Amino acid sequence: MELGIFVDKSVFSVSDLLKNYLEGTLRMMSREMIELTNPLRFFRFGDLFLKLISNALNDSISSVKPVNINIEKEPLEPPVPNPSKIIGIGLNYVDHVKEIGAKMPREPIPFLKAPSSLIGHNRAIVIPPDIEKVDYEIELVVVIKNKVRFASKKEALDSILGFTIGNDVSARDIQIDKRRPWSWAKSYDTFSPLGPLLVTCDELDCEDPDLEMITKLNGEIMQKSRTSNMIFKPYELIMFVSKIMALYPGDLIFTGTPAGVGFTRNPPVFLKEKDVVELTIEKIGTLRSFVEKESRSNI
């Protein structure tokens, strides 16, 4: 697994960029370089990492060759590979609350998703053999930059590294028919596709994002909304969740989904084998997943 950065339709190795830059400036020890460019650990460097990579891009991009990879077609790992936790938020879009006939929430409705459910771009959502009603949910995902607890508005905003795209895949037969906890229904292996890119706050308005979001199932538009239709903004979610638990670098908050989910349709629409799900959020990209059915022989 290697960390890359997307610049003008090309992908550059962060390791190559920083090595070229730091060898001529800071003479950073090899052990520290390994730590800094390790996708499993770089989040703990926070603003230091962002400053270094910005300087490296300005200084070294002309002398570093891009990586030979087509992110449109090739499978990728999640841009955040090992969060300590994934927080989901229920009923956070006005249009979604209306489509299911619920009351507007007075405060965020958080739940946990298992980090082991993460997969990357162009990878398969695998439906377990005993699950039939699997649904899609496009979500803007907040990536946490530094530890926060009991965050003020300023602290919450300062803790946002950026945004990526998530699919809060949900087993409705578990969540609705059997009335089991949301965390159970949304934590099956492969039920948290994430990616393809992490876009930082210097490229986006992280305080009040207004981005178009579209879900396509086999090319047909199923969800179309804007992130400005959120009831609770990303920083408000951080303020609320950090009252319950500390958030750490690399933690993820799935901020909720808009109207158009499959179980509300007539007839309902659920994912099936060979389906292709494409989630697009303006200025971030398109997260693509393929659907497979797990056979008992593979268990």
Helices and strands as residue ranges (DSSP letters): E 4-7, E 10-13, H 14-23, H 30-36, G 42-45, H 46-60, G 61-63, E 86-90, H 94-99, E 109-113, G 115-117, E 118-119, E 123-127, E 134-135, E 138-144, H 153-158, E 160-167, E 170-171, H 172-172, I 173-177, H 182-185, E 192-200, E 212-217, E 220-226, G 227-229, H 234-244, E 252-254, G 262-264, E 276-281, E 285-293, G 296-298
